[in-house]
Amino acid sequence: MELIKEKLKLLPDQPGSYQFYNKFGKIIYVGKAKNLKSRVKSYFTGAHNSKTTKLVSEIADFSTLITKTEREAFILELNLIKENLPKYNIKLTDDSTYPFIVITNGIAPKIMVSREPNKGDGIYFGPYPNVYSAKETVRLLNKIYPIRKCEKLPKKACLYYHMNQCLAPCIAKEPINWDSILNEVKAFLKGDTKKVKDKLKEEMYLASEELKYEKALEYKNLIDHIDHTTEKQLMNLNDFKDRDFIAYASDEEDVSLQILKMRSGKIVDSSTDIFPKYLDASEQVITYLYQYYDTYPMPDEVLFQDSFSTESLVEAFGKKAIIPKIGDKKKLVDLAFKNALYDLENERLLHKNVSEKMSEAQEAFKDLLGLDNISRIDIFDNAHLFGANPISCMVVYKDGKPAKNYYRKYKLKNTKKADDYGAFKEVIYRRYQKALFEKQALPDMILVDGGKGQVSSALNIIESLGLTIPVVGLKKNDKHQLDALVYNNNDVPLEKGTYLYTLLGKMSEEVHRFAITFHRQQRSKTLMKSKLDDIDGVGPARKRKLLEKFITIDNMIQGSSDDYKSIGINETLRDRIINQLKES
């Protein structure tokens, strides 16, 4: 949550798409916003309904992609949802997709709205976030151009033919040449709408002069629908090609790389990375991409910003490498650069802030206890259930971050039931006696979950091993919340809300989580044990068959030879099982 809080502060006041991730790194929700900062922040402030609360509870991280307009954010949102199928967007993908406008193929083409694009049955334009505008645009085009309106060709001319709104291919004796009409429709849907809009404006002004305000409003609405439908949308190119749009931003210290991934003509994903700048930034990026495309398949085209050398690109990626100069492809490369620049200016600042806070917390820790170095800290916690399955665990933090390679689990062998002091003595001895024997690195500090008694128990063992490692207790209040440190037999109060308090709280939660998880595993194994486990010749498979066949121990003891043979157990093993069950 600390990471999310820092990232929220750095969000831009720009349109774009945002993606929420769960703790496993999987996208669980994709959204769009006119203002990314206000929209994303709204999820983490104030009260929400139960569904939104459930979504927020699963968010472990988020990312954003800046777009030029809110409409582009609409399209990007759709593409990301289709590609990733987030669990909280599933309703949209099931029954509410954005429509396309399609000009069908064949001897009698038709203009229609479709939600299921199929690149083999026509030319598709869109998708269009405003469904009503798309339908109104199609209605207008059908009025202007004499294209087929019927679902199926009738056997005789219909009313549209007599209204001069259809060329009636149903009764035509010769094939109709649709090229000039279709070219005008295509140009219109690609944005060349001036001729049609000028005509509608004339009609609107005329209706207004004649005081026909409702009619004028109808023309005004038609113009608005045209603008909504034909507004240029960078997120899709209607040629169904796979492309990567690549750009980077750099300064004296770092390089920020952005790859916008277009698949089948749609932007569906992005890849970002920030790495230290050592050599020429463009050469570093080419080296990075050379390795990247050794792992991932290269698309049909790879488009770069103009700061790259054409010769270097062609040498590395062949003829697929292109530096666009104008048009939509250039605009998408520029969009990639805009996102790369945002990451350079903000993501690095985020990491810098986190690093600074970590350093401040560590310095406060050292000052509080009067220590010189605490770069490595070993933290211990115990767990048991009414004395059963006593275990202990150790987690390690290096420079304020978990070092999971050094985590350790211990099944306690000599500790009496529910003896927390004895547990710390056993685990501390086992851990550091082995460290001394194997000449392993020792920590700068040991933290134990508990008060003075636990600290004293751990210190006795440390001193008996001839070590001088400081031992500090994480003392909790009656609500099991971190309250103070125990050091040199004194309680050292902690100020809530400080970076040090947050860091120590994370350490306490991490070791407790690790210990509880291990204890549950051990408890589960114990619950699965039975008197059959100690019988030679009875493994997991036979144990399962015996339990399924006889259910109880008494039934096993009384089972006949035929009963045992039915599950593949011979007379010798049967006698052994019955005898050992009687003895136990």
WORATA-V560624 format. One record per residue. N is the residue number from 1. RES is the residue in one letter. OMEGA is omega in whole degrees, 0 to 359 (NA if undefined). NEAR is the number of other C-alpha atoms within 8 Angstrom. Layout:
n->N res->RES omega->OMEGA near->NEAR
n->N res->RES omega->OMEGA near->NEAR
This chain:
n->1 res->M omega->178 near->5
n->2 res->E omega->179 near->5
n->3 res->L omega->180 near->8
n->4 res->I omega->180 near->10
n->5 res->K omega->180 near->8
n->6 res->E omega->181 near->9
n->7 res->K omega->179 near->10
n->8 res->L omega->181 near->10
n->9 res->K omega->187 near->6
n->10 res->L omega->181 near->8
n->11 res->L omega->181 near->8
n->12 res->P omega->174 near->7
n->13 res->D omega->184 near->8
n->14 res->Q omega->177 near->11
n->15 res->P omega->178 near->15
n->16 res->G omega->179 near->18
n->17 res->S omega->176 near->17
n->18 res->Y omega->183 near->14
n->19 res->Q omega->176 near->12
n->20 res->F omega->181 near->13
n->21 res->Y omega->172 near->15
n->22 res->N omega->185 near->12
n->23 res->K omega->178 near->9
n->24 res->F omega->179 near->5
n->25 res->G omega->181 near->7
n->26 res->K omega->178 near->7
n->27 res->I omega->180 near->11
n->28 res->I omega->178 near->12
n->29 res->Y omega->175 near->11
n->30 res->V omega->179 near->14
n->31 res->G omega->179 near->8
n->32 res->K omega->182 near->13
n->33 res->A omega->171 near->12
n->34 res->K omega->178 near->11
n->35 res->N omega->185 near->11
n->36 res->L omega->184 near->17
n->37 res->K omega->184 near->11
n->38 res->S omega->182 near->8
n->39 res->R omega->184 near->10
n->40 res->V omega->178 near->10
n->41 res->K omega->185 near->9
n->42 res->S omega->179 near->8
n->43 res->Y omega->188 near->9
n->44 res->F omega->177 near->7
n->45 res->T omega->175 near->6
n->46 res->G omega->181 near->6
n->47 res->A omega->180 near->4
n->48 res->H omega->174 near->7
n->49 res->N omega->187 near->6
n->50 res->S omega->182 near->6
n->51 res->K omega->179 near->7
n->52 res->T omega->178 near->9
n->53 res->T omega->178 near->9
n->54 res->K omega->177 near->8
n->55 res->L omega->183 near->9
n->56 res->V omega->181 near->9
n->57 res->S omega->182 near->6
n->58 res->E omega->183 near->9
n->59 res->I omega->176 near->11
n->60 res->A omega->181 near->10
n->61 res->D omega->175 near->11
n->62 res->F omega->174 near->10
n->63 res->S omega->181 near->7
n->64 res->T omega->171 near->9
n->65 res->L omega->181 near->8
n->66 res->I omega->174 near->12
n->67 res->T omega->181 near->12
n->68 res->K omega->183 near->9
n->69 res->T omega->177 near->9
n->70 res->E omega->180 near->12
n->71 res->R omega->176 near->8
n->72 res->E omega->177 near->13
n->73 res->A omega->175 near->16
n->74 res->F omega->184 near->11
n->75 res->I omega->179 near->14
n->76 res->L omega->178 near->12
n->77 res->E omega->180 near->12
n->78 res->L omega->182 near->10
n->79 res->N omega->180 near->11
n->80 res->L omega->178 near->13
n->81 res->I omega->180 near->12
n->82 res->K omega->183 near->9
n->83 res->E omega->189 near->8
n->84 res->N omega->181 near->7
n->85 res->L omega->180 near->10
n->86 res->P omega->185 near->11
n->87 res->K omega->182 near->7
n->88 res->Y omega->174 near->8
n->89 res->N omega->192 near->12
n->90 res->I omega->180 near->9
n->91 res->K omega->179 near->8
n->92 res->L omega->183 near->8
n->93 res->T omega->182 near->11
n->94 res->D omega->190 near->7
n->95 res->D omega->182 near->6
n->96 res->S omega->180 near->7
n->97 res->T omega->178 near->9
n->98 res->Y omega->183 near->11
n->99 res->P omega->171 near->14
n->100 res->F omega->166 near->15
n->101 res->I omega->185 near->14
n->102 res->V omega->169 near->13
n->103 res->I omega->187 near->11
n->104 res->T omega->176 near->11
n->105 res->N omega->173 near->10
n->106 res->G omega->184 near->5
n->107 res->I omega->179 near->7
n->108 res->A omega->184 near->8
n->109 res->P omega->184 near->10
n->110 res->K omega->174 near->11
n->111 res->I omega->184 near->14
n->112 res->M omega->174 near->9
n->113 res->V omega->181 near->11
n->114 res->S omega->176 near->9
n->115 res->R omega->183 near->8
n->116 res->E omega->183 near->6
n->117 res->P omega->175 near->7
n->118 res->N omega->190 near->6
n->119 res->K omega->181 near->7
n->120 res->G omega->187 near->4
n->121 res->D omega->177 near->7
n->122 res->G omega->177 near->10
n->123 res->I omega->187 near->9
n->124 res->Y omega->175 near->11
n->125 res->F omega->182 near->10
n->126 res->G omega->4 near->8
n->127 res->P omega->183 near->9
n->128 res->Y omega->181 near->11
n->129 res->P omega->181 near->9
n->130 res->N omega->184 near->9
n->131 res->V omega->183 near->9
n->132 res->Y omega->179 near->6
n->133 res->S omega->179 near->11
n->134 res->A omega->180 near->15
n->135 res->K omega->179 near->9
n->136 res->E omega->178 near->10
n->137 res->T omega->178 near->12
n->138 res->V omega->179 near->12
n->139 res->R omega->179 near->8
n->140 res->L omega->180 near->9
n->141 res->L omega->178 near->10
n->142 res->N omega->176 near->12
n->143 res->K omega->186 near->8
n->144 res->I omega->187 near->7
n->145 res->Y omega->184 near->9
n->146 res->P omega->181 near->10
n->147 res->I omega->182 near->12
n->148 res->R omega->178 near->12
n->149 res->K omega->187 near->9
n->150 res->C omega->175 near->6
n->151 res->E omega->177 near->4
n->152 res->K omega->181 near->4
n->153 res->L omega->178 near->7
n->154 res->P omega->180 near->8
n->155 res->K omega->177 near->6
n->156 res->K omega->183 near->6
n->157 res->A omega->181 near->11
n->158 res->C omega->183 near->8
n->159 res->L omega->182 near->6
n->160 res->Y omega->179 near->10
n->161 res->Y omega->181 near->11
n->162 res->H omega->176 near->8
n->163 res->M omega->181 near->7
n->164 res->N omega->177 near->8
n->165 res->Q omega->177 near->13
n->166 res->C omega->179 near->12
n->167 res->L omega->176 near->9
n->168 res->A omega->175 near->10
n->169 res->P omega->181 near->11
n->170 res->C omega->182 near->9
n->171 res->I omega->183 near->8
n->172 res->A omega->180 near->8
n->173 res->K omega->178 near->4
n->174 res->E omega->177 near->4
n->175 res->P omega->180 near->7
n->176 res->I omega->176 near->7
n->177 res->N omega->184 near->5
n->178 res->W omega->192 near->6
n->179 res->D omega->185 near->6
n->180 res->S omega->179 near->7
n->181 res->I omega->183 near->8
n->182 res->L omega->178 near->8
n->183 res->N omega->178 near->8
n->184 res->E omega->179 near->8
n->185 res->V omega->179 near->9
n->186 res->K omega->180 near->8
n->187 res->A omega->178 near->10
n->188 res->F omega->183 near->10
n->189 res->L omega->176 near->11
n->190 res->K omega->175 near->9
n->191 res->G omega->180 near->9
n->192 res->D omega->188 near->8
n->193 res->T omega->188 near->10
n->194 res->K omega->184 near->6
n->195 res->K omega->182 near->7
n->196 res->V omega->181 near->7
n->197 res->K omega->178 near->9
n->198 res->D omega->179 near->8
n->199 res->K omega->179 near->8
n->200 res->L omega->179 near->12
n->201 res->K omega->177 near->11
n->202 res->E omega->179 near->8
n->203 res->E omega->180 near->10
n->204 res->M omega->181 near->13
n->205 res->Y omega->179 near->9
n->206 res->L omega->179 near->9
n->207 res->A omega->180 near->12
n->208 res->S omega->180 near->11
n->209 res->E omega->179 near->7
n->210 res->E omega->179 near->6
n->211 res->L omega->177 near->6
n->212 res->K omega->190 near->9
n->213 res->Y omega->178 near->8
n->214 res->E omega->178 near->6
n->215 res->K omega->178 near->10
n->216 res->A omega->179 near->14
n->217 res->L omega->178 near->9
n->218 res->E omega->178 near->8
n->219 res->Y omega->179 near->12
n->220 res->K omega->179 near->11
n->221 res->N omega->178 near->8
n->222 res->L omega->177 near->12
n->223 res->I omega->178 near->11
n->224 res->D omega->179 near->8
n->225 res->H omega->177 near->12
n->226 res->I omega->180 near->11
n->227 res->D omega->180 near->8
n->228 res->H omega->187 near->9
n->229 res->T omega->189 near->12
n->230 res->T omega->177 near->10
n->231 res->E omega->185 near->7
n->232 res->K omega->183 near->6
n->233 res->Q omega->183 near->8
n->234 res->L omega->187 near->9
n->235 res->M omega->181 near->9
n->236 res->N omega->169 near->10
n->237 res->L omega->191 near->8
n->238 res->N omega->177 near->7
n->239 res->D omega->173 near->6
n->240 res->F omega->178 near->9
n->241 res->K omega->174 near->9
n->242 res->D omega->180 near->12
n->243 res->R omega->167 near->13
n->244 res->D omega->176 near->12
n->245 res->F omega->191 near->14
n->246 res->I omega->176 near->15
n->247 res->A omega->178 near->14
n->248 res->Y omega->171 near->13
n->249 res->A omega->183 near->11
n->250 res->S omega->170 near->12
n->251 res->D omega->183 near->7
n->252 res->E omega->187 near->5
n->253 res->E omega->191 near->8
n->254 res->D omega->173 near->11
n->255 res->V omega->177 near->14
n->256 res->S omega->184 near->15
n->257 res->L omega->177 near->13
n->258 res->Q omega->176 near->15
n->259 res->I omega->173 near->12
n->260 res->L omega->187 near->12
n->261 res->K omega->176 near->13
n->262 res->M omega->178 near->14
n->263 res->R omega->184 near->11
n->264 res->S omega->176 near->8
n->265 res->G omega->182 near->13
n->266 res->K omega->172 near->11
n->267 res->I omega->184 near->13
n->268 res->V omega->184 near->12
n->269 res->D omega->174 near->9
n->270 res->S omega->176 near->8
n->271 res->S omega->182 near->8
n->272 res->T omega->175 near->9
n->273 res->D omega->174 near->7
n->274 res->I omega->181 near->11
n->275 res->F omega->182 near->7
n->276 res->P omega->178 near->7
n->277 res->K omega->179 near->13
n->278 res->Y omega->182 near->7
n->279 res->L omega->173 near->6
n->280 res->D omega->187 near->7
n->281 res->A omega->182 near->10
n->282 res->S omega->178 near->8
n->283 res->E omega->176 near->8
n->284 res->Q omega->180 near->11
n->285 res->V omega->179 near->10
n->286 res->I omega->177 near->10
n->287 res->T omega->178 near->8
n->288 res->Y omega->183 near->8
n->289 res->L omega->178 near->8
n->290 res->Y omega->177 near->10
n->291 res->Q omega->181 near->8
n->292 res->Y omega->182 near->8
n->293 res->Y omega->169 near->9
n->294 res->D omega->179 near->7
n->295 res->T omega->183 near->6
n->296 res->Y omega->181 near->6
n->297 res->P omega->178 near->6
n->298 res->M omega->181 near->7
n->299 res->P omega->181 near->8
n->300 res->D omega->180 near->8
n->301 res->E omega->174 near->11
n->302 res->V omega->188 near->13
n->303 res->L omega->188 near->14
n->304 res->F omega->173 near->13
n->305 res->Q omega->188 near->13
n->306 res->D omega->176 near->8
n->307 res->S omega->176 near->5
n->308 res->F omega->173 near->9
n->309 res->S omega->180 near->7
n->310 res->T omega->181 near->8
n->311 res->E omega->180 near->6
n->312 res->S omega->181 near->8
n->313 res->L omega->181 near->12
n->314 res->V omega->179 near->11
n->315 res->E omega->183 near->7
n->316 res->A omega->190 near->8
n->317 res->F omega->177 near->9
n->318 res->G omega->186 near->8
n->319 res->K omega->178 near->6
n->320 res->K omega->182 near->9
n->321 res->A omega->184 near->12
n->322 res->I omega->171 near->10
n->323 res->I omega->182 near->10
n->324 res->P omega->182 near->11
n->325 res->K omega->182 near->6
n->326 res->I omega->172 near->7
n->327 res->G omega->185 near->7
n->328 res->D omega->181 near->7
n->329 res->K omega->177 near->9
n->330 res->K omega->180 near->12
n->331 res->K omega->179 near->10
n->332 res->L omega->173 near->10
n->333 res->V omega->178 near->14
n->334 res->D omega->178 near->10
n->335 res->L omega->176 near->11
n->336 res->A omega->179 near->15
n->337 res->F omega->180 near->14
n->338 res->K omega->178 near->9
n->339 res->N omega->177 near->11
n->340 res->A omega->179 near->15
n->341 res->L omega->177 near->12
n->342 res->Y omega->179 near->9
n->343 res->D omega->181 near->11
n->344 res->L omega->184 near->14
n->345 res->E omega->188 near->8
n->346 res->N omega->181 near->9
n->347 res->E omega->179 near->10
n->348 res->R omega->177 near->10
n->349 res->L omega->177 near->8
n->350 res->L omega->181 near->11
n->351 res->H omega->178 near->8
n->352 res->K omega->179 near->8
n->353 res->N omega->179 near->8
n->354 res->V omega->180 near->9
n->355 res->S omega->180 near->8
n->356 res->E omega->179 near->8
n->357 res->K omega->178 near->9
n->358 res->M omega->179 near->11
n->359 res->S omega->180 near->9
n->360 res->E omega->179 near->10
n->361 res->A omega->180 near->12
n->362 res->Q omega->178 near->11
n->363 res->E omega->178 near->8
n->364 res->A omega->179 near->9
n->365 res->F omega->181 near->9
n->366 res->K omega->180 near->12
n->367 res->D omega->182 near->8
n->368 res->L omega->184 near->6
n->369 res->L omega->179 near->7
n->370 res->G omega->181 near->6
n->371 res->L omega->181 near->7
n->372 res->D omega->186 near->5
n->373 res->N omega->176 near->6
n->374 res->I omega->183 near->12
n->375 res->S omega->176 near->9
n->376 res->R omega->180 near->11
n->377 res->I omega->173 near->13
n->378 res->D omega->184 near->12
n->379 res->I omega->185 near->13
n->380 res->F omega->174 near->14
n->381 res->D omega->180 near->12
n->382 res->N omega->176 near->13
n->383 res->A omega->173 near->10
n->384 res->H omega->176 near->11
n->385 res->L omega->184 near->7
n->386 res->F omega->178 near->6
n->387 res->G omega->183 near->10
n->388 res->A omega->177 near->8
n->389 res->N omega->180 near->10
n->390 res->P omega->178 near->15
n->391 res->I omega->173 near->15
n->392 res->S omega->180 near->16
n->393 res->C omega->176 near->14
n->394 res->M omega->169 near->12
n->395 res->V omega->184 near->16
n->396 res->V omega->172 near->13
n->397 res->Y omega->176 near->13
n->398 res->K omega->183 near->10
n->399 res->D omega->175 near->7
n->400 res->G omega->182 near->10
n->401 res->K omega->178 near->6
n->402 res->P omega->176 near->8
n->403 res->A omega->192 near->10
n->404 res->K omega->176 near->7
n->405 res->N omega->184 near->4
n->406 res->Y omega->179 near->7
n->407 res->Y omega->180 near->10
n->408 res->R omega->177 near->7
n->409 res->K omega->182 near->10
n->410 res->Y omega->167 near->8
n->411 res->K omega->184 near->8
n->412 res->L omega->187 near->11
n->413 res->K omega->189 near->4
n->414 res->N omega->184 near->5
n->415 res->T omega->176 near->10
n->416 res->K omega->183 near->7
n->417 res->K omega->175 near->8
n->418 res->A omega->178 near->9
n->419 res->D omega->184 near->9
n->420 res->D omega->179 near->8
n->421 res->Y omega->179 near->9
n->422 res->G omega->179 near->10
n->423 res->A omega->179 near->13
n->424 res->F omega->178 near->14
n->425 res->K omega->182 near->12
n->426 res->E omega->186 near->11
n->427 res->V omega->178 near->11
n->428 res->I omega->179 near->11
n->429 res->Y omega->182 near->11
n->430 res->R omega->183 near->8
n->431 res->R omega->189 near->8
n->432 res->Y omega->171 near->11
n->433 res->Q omega->177 near->9
n->434 res->K omega->180 near->8
n->435 res->A omega->178 near->11
n->436 res->L omega->182 near->8
n->437 res->F omega->182 near->7
n->438 res->E omega->178 near->6
n->439 res->K omega->178 near->6
n->440 res->Q omega->178 near->7
n->441 res->A omega->180 near->5
n->442 res->L omega->181 near->6
n->443 res->P omega->174 near->10
n->444 res->D omega->180 near->11
n->445 res->M omega->174 near->12
n->446 res->I omega->174 near->13
n->447 res->L omega->175 near->12
n->448 res->V omega->180 near->13
n->449 res->D omega->181 near->13
n->450 res->G omega->183 near->11
n->451 res->G omega->187 near->11
n->452 res->K omega->181 near->9
n->453 res->G omega->179 near->8
n->454 res->Q omega->179 near->14
n->455 res->V omega->181 near->14
n->456 res->S omega->179 near->8
n->457 res->S omega->180 near->12
n->458 res->A omega->181 near->12
n->459 res->L omega->179 near->9
n->460 res->N omega->181 near->9
n->461 res->I omega->180 near->11
n->462 res->I omega->180 near->14
n->463 res->E omega->179 near->9
n->464 res->S omega->177 near->7
n->465 res->L omega->178 near->9
n->466 res->G omega->182 near->6
n->467 res->L omega->180 near->7
n->468 res->T omega->180 near->6
n->469 res->I omega->178 near->9
n->470 res->P omega->178 near->7
n->471 res->V omega->184 near->12
n->472 res->V omega->179 near->12
n->473 res->G omega->174 near->15
n->474 res->L omega->186 near->15
n->475 res->K omega->181 near->12
n->476 res->K omega->174 near->12
n->477 res->N omega->184 near->8
n->478 res->D omega->175 near->5
n->479 res->K omega->180 near->5
n->480 res->H omega->175 near->6
n->481 res->Q omega->180 near->7
n->482 res->L omega->187 near->10
n->483 res->D omega->184 near->10
n->484 res->A omega->172 near->11
n->485 res->L omega->174 near->12
n->486 res->V omega->183 near->15
n->487 res->Y omega->182 near->11
n->488 res->N omega->177 near->4
n->489 res->N omega->179 near->6
n->490 res->N omega->173 near->6
n->491 res->D omega->179 near->8
n->492 res->V omega->184 near->8
n->493 res->P omega->179 near->7
n->494 res->L omega->179 near->8
n->495 res->E omega->181 near->6
n->496 res->K omega->178 near->6
n->497 res->G omega->179 near->6
n->498 res->T omega->178 near->8
n->499 res->Y omega->179 near->10
n->500 res->L omega->179 near->11
n->501 res->Y omega->179 near->11
n->502 res->T omega->180 near->10
n->503 res->L omega->180 near->11
n->504 res->L omega->176 near->8
n->505 res->G omega->178 near->9
n->506 res->K omega->178 near->8
n->507 res->M omega->180 near->10
n->508 res->S omega->179 near->11
n->509 res->E omega->183 near->8
n->510 res->E omega->181 near->9
n->511 res->V omega->178 near->14
n->512 res->H omega->178 near->9
n->513 res->R omega->182 near->8
n->514 res->F omega->181 near->10
n->515 res->A omega->181 near->15
n->516 res->I omega->179 near->9
n->517 res->T omega->180 near->8
n->518 res->F omega->181 near->10
n->519 res->H omega->178 near->13
n->520 res->R omega->178 near->8
n->521 res->Q omega->181 near->8
n->522 res->Q omega->180 near->9
n->523 res->R omega->179 near->9
n->524 res->S omega->179 near->8
n->525 res->K omega->181 near->8
n->526 res->T omega->180 near->7
n->527 res->L omega->181 near->6
n->528 res->M omega->181 near->6
n->529 res->K omega->175 near->7
n->530 res->S omega->180 near->5
n->531 res->K omega->180 near->8
n->532 res->L omega->187 near->9
n->533 res->D omega->184 near->9
n->534 res->D omega->182 near->5
n->535 res->I omega->180 near->10
n->536 res->D omega->180 near->4
n->537 res->G omega->178 near->5
n->538 res->V omega->177 near->10
n->539 res->G omega->181 near->7
n->540 res->P omega->183 near->6
n->541 res->A omega->179 near->7
n->542 res->R omega->177 near->8
n->543 res->K omega->180 near->11
n->544 res->R omega->180 near->8
n->545 res->K omega->179 near->9
n->546 res->L omega->181 near->11
n->547 res->L omega->179 near->9
n->548 res->E omega->183 near->7
n->549 res->K omega->190 near->7
n->550 res->F omega->178 near->10
n->551 res->I omega->183 near->9
n->552 res->T omega->177 near->7
n->553 res->I omega->180 near->8
n->554 res->D omega->179 near->6
n->555 res->N omega->178 near->9
n->556 res->M omega->181 near->11
n->557 res->I omega->183 near->10
n->558 res->Q omega->185 near->6
n->559 res->G omega->180 near->9
n->560 res->S omega->178 near->6
n->561 res->S omega->180 near->9
n->562 res->D omega->178 near->6
n->563 res->D omega->181 near->8
n->564 res->Y omega->179 near->13
n->565 res->K omega->182 near->10
n->566 res->S omega->177 near->7
n->567 res->I omega->172 near->9
n->568 res->G omega->180 near->6
n->569 res->I omega->183 near->9
n->570 res->N omega->185 near->9
n->571 res->E omega->182 near->9
n->572 res->T omega->181 near->6
n->573 res->L omega->177 near->9
n->574 res->R omega->180 near->11
n->575 res->D omega->181 near->8
n->576 res->R omega->181 near->9
n->577 res->I omega->183 near->11
n->578 res->I omega->181 near->10
n->579 res->N omega->182 near->8
n->580 res->Q omega->177 near->9
n->581 res->L omega->177 near->11
n->582 res->K omega->181 near->7
n->583 res->E omega->184 near->5
n->584 res->S omega->NA near->5
